[in-house]
Amino acid sequence: MTLVNRADQVGSLLRPPSVTQAWKSFARGELDEAARRSVEDDAIRVLVRQQEETGIGVITDGEFRRDVWWSGFIPYVEGIELFEATQSPFAGNVAEKVDAYIPKLVRTAQPLGHPGDAIMGNNYNFVADLTNRATKVTIPAPSRFHFQYGVNAIDESIYPNREQFWDDVTQVYRSEIVGLENLGCNFIQIDDPILSFFCDPTATAKMRSDGENPENLLKEYIDATNAAVSERASSTTVGLHICRGNARSTWAVSGGYAAIAEQVFPHLDVDVFFLEFDDERSGDFEPLKLIPASTSIVLGLVTSKRPELESPDLLKRRLDQATQYVDPSRLGISPQCGFASILEGNLLTEEDQWAKLRLVSEVAEDYWAN
């Protein structure tokens, strides 16, 4: 499977004030969903043109229709219940604990099911009609149905065993993927910030204290993702982004990919890995050698968390370092994550964002031309 484009992006982009305000009004009950979507429509029309102007070859809707990266998909699955958490995985990485982003928790309230039409279908169609470039749909990984609420995510009266739970979760994904394919979508990115928790000794220690075996749980998540994408068409590209957390320029966990590489890289059935390599928390490139030769890799070398613009020469040297383990024909470059995984976005400006996307495009054009 070849890369869709050497210069890629992870998907979420900073919301303009009109979209941020519309979401806040919607949350207060002052705006209904149709009115909110109308504001998003106008903003996405502008956004598509702005993306095209950067030279990036893969277009998204910026996740403008979500207040958090997974909210465009999981809440629309039948049987899901959302509720407020009290603890934040980001709390150790912010100056003021009260400012730490607290993700909502997910649990099963009824048997899980897909609603029928592709959940992301209307969003895909809207963007695809605005551009001739590849259009990518981003969805959360199956692990997001379970990890952050652990054993409590599954009501045993509904699912007496986890195998039944995962069967229904993965059937939701198979239905979604075929629905998107029927609309012409052939590039789907699965975002998985959960896999990175297995890279962090503090996080794996907590799993053990919660009664989970980290190695077994990681295999469970790998198997679920593989089952979710197992019926995709040969013409469909499935990418998987392994994120270490991204909210208001903070992060959740640390650790290089070496801790999970042997279990994840040879066994996850995806066409492209989107991997973060923007700082010292990311480790080195050596684990890339375990990724099968048929799988492409997009290196997230440009940070989306800080406004400072990276040196093109430094990025090219980093690409050279990666080619010690992977043939350059299999590589691409992108920001390490999205710019706004939550509504408020990271601590940089839209101008900073566009400069970084232009940088990604320019470095890719120059590097692979030579």
C-alpha positions in Angstrom: 0.0 0.0 0.0 1.5 3.3 -1.1 1.2 6.5 0.8 -1.8 8.7 -0.2 0.6 11.7 0.1 4.1 12.4 1.4 2.8 15.5 3.2 0.0 14.6 5.5 -1.8 15.8 8.6 -3.4 14.1 11.5 -6.8 15.8 11.1 -8.0 18.3 13.7 -7.4 22.0 13.1 -7.9 25.1 15.2 -11.5 26.2 15.2 -12.2 29.8 14.2 -14.1 31.9 16.7 -17.4 31.4 14.9 -17.2 27.6 15.4 -16.0 27.8 19.0 -18.9 30.2 19.9 -21.4 28.0 18.1 -20.4 25.0 20.1 -20.6 26.9 23.3 -24.1 28.2 22.4 -25.1 24.7 21.5 -23.9 23.3 24.9 -26.0 26.0 26.6 -29.1 25.0 24.6 -29.1 28.4 22.8 -28.4 26.8 19.4 -29.8 23.6 17.9 -27.7 21.1 16.0 -28.9 22.3 12.6 -27.9 25.9 13.3 -24.6 24.8 14.7 -23.9 22.7 11.6 -24.7 25.7 9.4 -22.0 27.7 11.1 -19.6 24.7 10.7 -20.5 24.5 7.0 -19.4 28.0 6.3 -16.2 27.5 8.3 -15.3 24.2 6.6 -15.7 25.8 3.1 -13.0 28.3 4.0 -11.0 25.6 5.7 -10.8 23.3 2.7 -9.4 26.2 0.6 -6.9 27.1 3.3 -5.7 23.5 3.5 -5.3 23.3 -0.3 -3.2 26.5 -0.3 -0.7 24.9 2.1 0.1 22.2 -0.4 -1.0 19.4 1.9 -2.5 16.7 -0.3 -5.0 15.2 2.2 -8.0 17.2 3.3 -10.1 16.9 6.4 -13.0 18.8 7.9 -10.7 19.9 10.7 -13.0 17.9 13.1 -15.0 21.2 13.3 -18.1 19.1 13.9 -16.8 17.7 17.2 -16.1 19.3 20.6 -13.5 16.5 21.2 -11.7 14.2 18.8 -13.9 11.1 19.4 -17.3 12.8 19.8 -18.3 12.7 16.2 -18.5 8.9 16.3 -18.8 7.2 19.7 -21.9 9.0 21.0 -23.8 8.0 17.8 -23.2 4.3 18.4 -26.4 2.7 19.7 -26.1 1.6 23.4 -23.5 4.1 24.5 -23.7 6.2 27.6 -21.4 9.1 28.3 -20.7 10.6 31.8 -18.3 12.9 33.5 -15.0 11.7 35.0 -13.3 13.2 38.0 -9.6 12.5 37.1 -7.5 13.8 34.2 -4.6 11.8 32.6 -3.2 15.3 31.7 -3.0 16.6 35.3 0.6 15.8 35.8 1.6 18.0 32.9 -0.1 21.3 33.5 0.8 24.1 35.9 -2.7 24.4 37.3 -4.4 21.1 38.0 -7.8 22.7 37.6 -6.9 23.5 34.0 -6.3 19.8 33.1 -8.5 18.4 30.4 -10.8 15.6 31.8 -12.0 13.3 29.1 -15.6 12.0 29.4 -16.0 8.3 30.1 -17.8 5.8 28.0 -19.8 2.8 29.1 -22.4 0.4 27.6 -26.0 1.1 28.6 -27.6 -1.3 26.1 -26.3 -3.8 23.5 -24.0 -1.9 21.1 -25.1 -1.4 17.5 -24.5 0.7 14.3 -27.4 3.0 13.4 -27.4 2.0 9.8 -26.1 4.8 7.6 -22.5 5.7 8.0 -22.1 7.9 11.1 -19.4 9.9 9.4 -21.1 9.8 6.0 -22.6 13.3 5.8 -19.4 14.8 7.1 -17.4 13.0 4.5 -19.7 13.9 1.6 -19.6 17.6 2.5 -15.8 17.8 2.3 -15.4 15.5 -0.7 -17.8 17.8 -2.7 -15.5 20.8 -2.0 -12.1 19.4 -3.1 -10.5 17.2 -5.8 -7.8 16.1 -3.3 -7.9 13.0 -1.2 -10.4 13.4 1.7 -9.7 11.6 4.9 -12.1 10.6 7.6 -10.8 10.2 11.2 -12.5 8.0 13.8 -11.5 6.8 17.3 -10.0 3.4 17.9 -12.1 0.5 19.4 -10.0 0.8 22.6 -11.8 4.1 23.3 -14.9 2.1 24.1 -13.2 0.5 27.0 -9.8 1.8 28.3 -10.6 4.9 30.3 -13.3 3.3 32.3 -11.8 -0.2 32.3 -13.8 -3.1 33.6 -16.6 -0.7 34.5 -17.1 0.2 30.8 -18.9 -3.1 30.3 -22.2 -3.9 32.0 -22.0 -7.6 32.7 -25.8 -7.9 32.6 -25.5 -6.9 28.9 -22.2 -8.6 28.1 -21.4 -11.5 30.4 -18.0 -11.8 28.8 -15.7 -9.4 27.0 -15.6 -11.5 23.8 -19.3 -10.6 23.2 -18.6 -7.0 23.9 -15.7 -6.8 21.4 -17.7 -8.7 18.8 -20.3 -5.9 18.9 -17.8 -3.1 19.0 -15.9 -4.4 16.0 -19.1 -5.0 14.0 -19.9 -1.3 14.5 -16.7 -0.5 12.8 -17.2 -3.0 10.0 -20.6 -1.4 9.3 -19.1 2.1 9.4 -16.3 1.3 7.0 -18.4 -0.4 4.4 -20.9 2.5 4.7 -18.1 5.0 4.0 -16.7 2.9 1.2 -20.1 2.9 -0.5 -20.0 6.7 -0.5 -16.5 6.7 -2.2 -14.4 7.2 0.9 -11.1 5.3 0.6 -8.9 6.8 3.3 -9.8 6.2 7.0 -7.6 7.2 9.9 -8.1 5.5 13.3 -6.8 7.6 16.2 -5.5 5.6 19.1 -4.1 7.5 22.1 -4.6 4.4 24.2 -1.8 2.3 22.8 0.8 4.9 24.0 -0.3 4.2 27.6 1.4 0.8 27.2 4.7 2.7 26.6 4.6 4.4 30.0 5.6 2.4 33.1 3.4 4.6 35.3 0.4 3.9 33.2 1.1 0.1 33.0 1.5 0.0 36.8 -1.9 1.6 37.2 -3.4 -1.1 34.8 -2.0 -3.8 37.1 -3.4 -2.1 40.2 -6.8 -2.0 38.4 -6.6 -5.8 37.9 -5.5 -5.8 34.2 -2.6 -7.6 32.7 -1.0 -4.9 30.4 0.3 -7.4 27.8 -3.0 -9.2 27.6 -4.9 -6.0 27.4 -2.7 -4.7 24.6 -3.3 -7.8 22.6 -7.0 -7.4 23.2 -6.9 -3.9 21.7 -4.8 -5.1 18.8 -7.2 -7.9 18.0 -10.2 -5.6 18.3 -8.6 -3.1 15.8 -7.7 -5.9 13.4 -11.3 -7.3 13.5 -12.7 -3.8 13.0 -10.8 -3.3 9.7 -10.8 -6.9 8.5 -13.5 -6.5 5.9 -12.2 -3.3 4.3 -11.9 -3.2 0.5 -8.4 -3.6 -1.1 -8.7 0.0 -2.4 -9.2 1.4 1.1 -6.3 2.8 3.0 -6.5 2.5 6.8 -4.1 4.5 8.8 -3.5 4.3 12.6 -2.3 7.3 14.6 -0.7 6.4 18.0 -0.9 9.6 20.1 0.5 10.4 23.5 -2.3 12.8 24.4 -3.0 16.2 23.0 -5.2 18.8 24.8 -4.3 22.5 25.1 -0.7 21.7 24.3 -0.4 19.2 27.1 0.2 15.4 27.0 -0.9 12.4 28.9 1.9 9.8 28.8 5.6 9.4 27.8 7.7 6.6 26.4 9.2 5.5 23.1 7.5 3.0 20.8 10.1 0.3 21.7 8.0 -0.8 24.6 5.1 -1.9 22.3 6.9 -2.3 19.0 7.2 -6.1 19.0 3.6 -6.6 20.0 2.1 -3.8 17.9 4.0 -3.1 14.7 4.2 -6.6 13.1 0.6 -7.5 14.1 -1.6 -4.5 13.6 -3.3 -4.9 10.2 -3.1 -1.3 8.9 -1.7 0.3 5.8 -0.1 3.4 7.3 1.2 4.2 10.8 1.1 7.8 11.9 3.7 8.1 14.6 4.8 10.9 16.9 8.4 11.9 16.9 8.4 15.6 17.8 10.3 15.5 21.2 12.4 13.5 23.6 9.3 11.7 24.9 9.0 9.9 21.6 12.2 7.8 21.7 14.3 6.9 18.7 13.5 5.5 15.3 14.8 2.0 15.8 11.4 0.4 16.5 10.4 1.3 12.9 12.4 -1.7 11.6 9.7 -3.9 13.0 7.0 -2.4 10.8 6.3 -4.7 7.8 7.7 -3.7 4.5 4.1 -3.5 3.0 3.2 -0.8 5.6 3.9 2.9 5.1 4.9 5.3 7.9 4.1 9.0 8.3 6.5 10.6 10.8 5.1 13.3 13.0 8.2 15.4 13.2 6.5 18.9 13.4 5.0 19.6 16.7 1.4 20.9 16.9 1.8 21.8 20.6 4.2 24.9 20.2 4.2 27.8 17.8 8.0 27.8 17.1 8.6 26.7 13.5 11.0 23.8 13.0 14.1 24.1 10.8 13.7 22.5 7.4 17.3 21.2 7.6 16.6 19.6 11.0 13.5 17.9 9.6 15.4 16.5 6.7 18.2 15.2 9.0 15.5 13.5 11.1 14.1 11.9 8.0 17.6 10.7 7.1 17.9 9.2 10.6 14.7 7.3 10.0 16.0 5.9 6.7 18.6 3.9 8.7 15.6 1.6 9.5 13.1 2.2 6.8 13.4 2.7 3.0 12.5 6.4 2.3 9.9 5.3 -0.3 7.8 4.1 2.6 8.0 7.4 4.6 5.9 10.6 4.8 5.9 13.6 7.1 3.2 15.4 9.1 2.6 17.3 12.4 2.9 14.9 15.3 -0.8 15.3 16.2 -3.8 17.5 15.4 -3.9 21.1 16.3 -7.2 20.9 18.2 -8.1 17.5 19.6 -10.5 19.4 21.8 -12.6 22.5 21.1 -10.2 25.0 22.6 -7.2 23.8 20.6 -3.5 24.0 21.3 -1.7 27.1 22.4 -0.7 28.6 19.0 -2.4 30.7 16.4 -4.1 29.8 13.2 -1.2 31.6 11.4 1.2 29.3 13.3 -0.8 26.3 12.2 -0.8 27.2 8.6 2.9 27.9 8.7 3.6 24.4 10.1 1.4 22.8 7.4 3.2 24.7 4.7 6.5 23.6 6.2 5.4 20.0 6.1 4.4 20.3 2.4 7.6 22.1 1.4 9.9 19.7 3.2 8.2 16.7 1.7 8.4 18.2 -1.8 12.1 19.0 -1.4 13.1 15.8 0.4 11.5 13.3 -1.9 12.3 15.2 -5.1 16.0 14.7 -4.2 
